[in-house]
Amino acid sequence: MAAQADRYEAVLAQYGLRPERMEQRGKAVKVYTNRGVFALKPLESEQEAAAVWQSLQHGGPHCLPLYLTRRRSLFATEGRRLYYLQAWHDGESKVEKDAVDAFFRELARLHRATVRTIEVSEEEAAAYRKQKKDEWQRARMVWEERIERYEAAWYMSPFQLQCCTYFHEVMRAYSFAEERLDVWEETLKETKQWRIAWVHGKARLSHHLPPYWISWERAHWNSPLFDVIAALRFHVQTMPPLGREWLEGMGEYEKELPLSDGERAFLYSHLAEPRGFVRCLERYEAASRNERNERNEREYVTALQRCYWAFKNMEAVVMHLVQRDAAQQEEAMDNEQPADESSNG
């Protein structure tokens, strides 16, 4: 620990700062100095440094500014590691509706600033669809093999009973995801266009300090949906029911950056994908080959239950969006009806 503190002091000296106290906060270090409170963060690679640097170019006003070293560099170097320094900002302590609404609006504005359209061939779309469907088919086979074996047992453990209980719901989710992915591919065959933007790479509430975003180490060019999907996957990991602000978040997003039909199909497909279950099953099976006690059984049941909670929360998000789309289509048809009747008359 002392060696680490010495290393941080050497880094801070490059900014002309003298630390009075330091606190480890995840990967970042909260540094109290003679000139204020700062966040010092190490970078794992030159690739992360490049992502941060490019984010300052592409994201500009959306990025919390970095302090320059005395040599006018964005990054300080100590040994083989790079560091950057920012003002310390405490994140929101509560997840409130206004904070979630602002999160989605600002995420859309971030994407809108760099969004552009690229050409996509039918072969590329087909290859991606095949890759995802093959991945989901492998997961289905894991489920089916386990369930067949569990149901044949004379006595099912609590974990095995839970798996059998969830099986049909999970299979329906895979079917829905595949059907939406097919819709996406058909749409892309017609348009042969797809939108990309400079995405944050790890969009979540804790990285949004209005009006800024922090922690750009994973930023890259991708579909804007990459950030949306990652954010929802992270924030649905809680006990149901999910707050209504998360169900309505995409409405806020689309006020700033409306999605095409193809983008919506892609989004719903990837949100509906059941996640985490196969990992739980495989860990349980690996443990079953060793001596397992009651406490371990409870741990695996708890892990599976958490996957299911996230799954049901995400299901609520997807169903809200699907129902919203259906209501909008019905409203649009009703609005067209009088015009059609008058033209016929």
Number of C-alpha atoms within 10 A of each C-alpha: 6 7 8 9 13 11 14 20 17 17 24 22 15 19 17 12 18 17 19 13 12 18 11 12 11 8 10 18 18 21 25 18 15 12 11 12 18 22 20 22 20 20 17 13 12 12 13 18 21 16 19 26 18 17 21 17 11 18 22 14 13 21 21 22 16 17 16 16 19 12 10 11 14 18 22 22 15 14 7 7 13 19 19 23 24 16 16 16 13 8 12 14 7 7 12 11 15 9 17 20 19 18 26 26 20 21 25 24 17 26 23 17 14 15 20 13 11 10 11 15 14 15 10 13 19 15 12 13 17 13 12 15 17 12 11 18 14 13 18 17 11 14 21 15 10 18 18 11 12 18 13 10 11 6 10 14 12 12 22 20 15 15 23 18 12 14 14 11 14 21 17 14 18 22 15 17 25 22 14 21 24 20 19 22 20 16 18 22 16 9 13 16 15 16 17 20 21 23 27 28 21 20 26 22 20 16 17 23 18 15 12 16 24 20 20 25 22 17 22 18 14 16 19 25 21 19 22 23 15 16 18 21 18 14 15 23 18 15 13 15 12 19 16 12 17 20 18 18 21 21 18 20 21 13 13 17 19 15 17 12 14 20 20 18 21 20 21 24 23 23 21 25 21 24 17 15 21 17 14 19 20 14 12 20 12 10 14 13 8 8 7 11 9 7 8 14 16 13 13 19 20 13 16 22 19 17 22 24 18 25 27 21 24 26 19 20 24 19 14 15 19 15 11 14 14 12 12 12 12 12 11 11 11 11 11 11 10 11 11 10 9 8 7 7 6
